[in-house]
Amino acid sequence: MKKKTTYWIATVLVAFALLSGGVGQMMRLQPVATGLQSLGYPLYLLTILGMWKILGGLTLVWPGLPLLKEWAYAGIFFLLTGAAISHAVCGEWGHIASPVVLAILNVVSWALRPKDRVLAGVGGVGEDRAIAVGAAVKAV
């Protein structure tokens, strides 16, 4: 039961962050646009990132779709670690923690997902993934 609860907490937090951030990007809210420009990225990237965030967040919570979930988890990880690296390269150290924490929660969600959300033959046994992720998080 603890595994299932942890899975859903991590998944809902990541999905909420993606959906709310994606909507803000699609609406081209001024603080979001300013933040993207401070990193040196063009404004049209708001639409691309916003669309993928919304689709990724929905995919995580939608039942079924195990192959799409594998892609979503990978894409979300790359998106979040890319955001952390972008902020670090630009010296915006205060903006690194949020994407790093969300990336960790994304990995936790992936590792603890129920068997009906796992693509057959991918990722091994859930308990093994949870142990491996737990060891990796402790190492950080």
LINFENSUL-V950683 format. One record per helix or strand of 2 or more residues. SS is the DSSP state (2 for helix, 1 for strand). FROM is the first residue (numbers start at 0). LEN is the number of residues. Records with the same first field share a line. If there is no record, write none. Layout:
BEGIN
SS->FROM-LEN / FROM-LEN
END
This chain:
BEGIN
2->1-25 / 29-9 / 44-17 / 65-24 / 92-20 / 114-3 / 125-14
END
